[in-house]
Amino acid sequence: QVQLVQSGGGLVQPGGSLRLSCAASGYTFSSYAMRWYRQAPGKERELVADISRSGLTINYAGSVKGRFTISRDNAKNTVYLQMNSLKPEDTAVYYCYLRMGWSTDYWGQGTQVTVSS
């Protein structure tokens, strides 16, 4: 079955960096685009970044553009989110996401990122 297992995250000071990983299994990883979402306390879940199957097409939310980098390694079935210059407002639970077909969604288990001094 499809599994998305996240790692990384934690507590970091403002201006610091973290890298999140999402290891996929149970399907042909290179055949699907991937996304990262985040949800801050009291807020709706928002799309942070997405990456095409090949990794050649990438999009970012305006709030993270220039600071975050999404990438994927199709040989390792893993998608990454490198987060630099972190701000307190980046504090949230981060999720990797996969959509198959028209309406089948899969989510990673979520990873807490806390940016605080």
C-alpha positions in Angstrom: 0.0 0.0 0.0 1.0 3.6 -0.5 3.1 5.0 2.4 4.6 8.4 2.9 7.0 8.5 5.8 8.4 11.9 6.9 11.5 12.7 8.8 13.3 15.9 9.8 11.8 18.9 11.4 12.2 20.1 15.0 13.1 23.3 16.8 15.3 26.0 15.2 16.1 29.6 15.8 15.0 32.3 13.5 17.3 32.4 10.5 18.2 28.8 10.8 17.7 25.9 8.4 16.0 22.5 8.4 15.5 19.8 5.9 12.4 17.6 5.7 12.3 14.3 3.9 9.4 12.2 2.7 10.1 8.6 1.8 7.5 7.1 -0.5 6.7 3.4 -1.0 4.0 1.2 -2.5 3.8 2.9 -5.9 5.9 4.2 -8.8 7.3 7.3 -7.2 8.6 8.8 -10.5 5.1 8.7 -12.0 3.6 11.3 -9.7 4.0 14.9 -8.7 4.5 15.6 -5.1 3.6 18.5 -2.8 4.5 19.9 0.6 1.7 21.5 2.7 1.8 23.1 6.2 -0.7 23.9 8.8 -0.1 26.5 11.5 -2.2 26.5 14.7 -5.6 28.0 14.1 -5.0 28.3 10.3 -6.0 26.3 7.3 -3.6 24.0 5.6 -1.7 25.7 2.9 0.3 24.6 -0.1 4.0 25.3 0.3 5.6 23.9 -2.8 5.0 21.3 -5.5 7.3 19.4 -7.9 6.6 17.6 -11.1 7.4 13.9 -11.7 10.7 14.8 -13.3 11.5 17.5 -10.9 11.8 20.0 -13.8 8.7 22.0 -12.9 8.5 23.5 -9.4 6.2 26.1 -7.8 6.3 27.8 -4.4 4.0 29.8 -2.2 4.9 33.4 -2.2 5.6 33.3 1.5 8.5 30.8 1.1 9.9 31.6 -2.4 13.6 32.3 -2.3 13.9 30.6 1.1 12.6 27.0 0.6 13.7 24.5 -2.0 11.7 21.4 -3.0 13.5 18.6 -4.7 13.2 14.9 -5.3 15.4 11.9 -5.8 13.5 9.4 -7.9 16.1 6.7 -7.4 15.5 7.0 -3.6 11.7 7.5 -3.8 12.1 10.6 -1.7 11.0 14.2 -1.8 12.7 16.9 0.2 12.0 20.4 1.5 15.0 22.4 2.3 14.0 25.4 4.5 16.5 28.2 4.9 16.2 31.6 6.6 13.3 30.3 8.7 11.0 32.7 10.4 8.6 32.3 13.4 5.7 32.4 11.0 7.0 29.2 9.3 6.1 27.4 12.5 3.6 24.7 11.5 3.1 21.0 11.0 4.4 20.1 7.6 3.0 17.3 5.4 4.0 15.7 2.2 1.2 14.9 -0.2 0.4 12.7 -3.1 -2.6 12.7 -5.3 -3.4 9.7 -7.5 -6.0 9.9 -10.2 -8.9 12.3 -9.6 -9.5 12.1 -5.9 -7.2 9.6 -4.1 -5.1 11.6 -1.7 -2.3 10.4 0.5 -0.6 12.4 3.3 2.5 11.9 5.3 2.2 11.7 9.1 3.2 15.3 9.6 6.3 16.9 11.0 6.4 19.7 13.5 8.6 22.7 12.6 9.0 25.3 15.3 11.0 28.5 14.7 11.6 30.3 18.0 14.4 31.9 19.9 
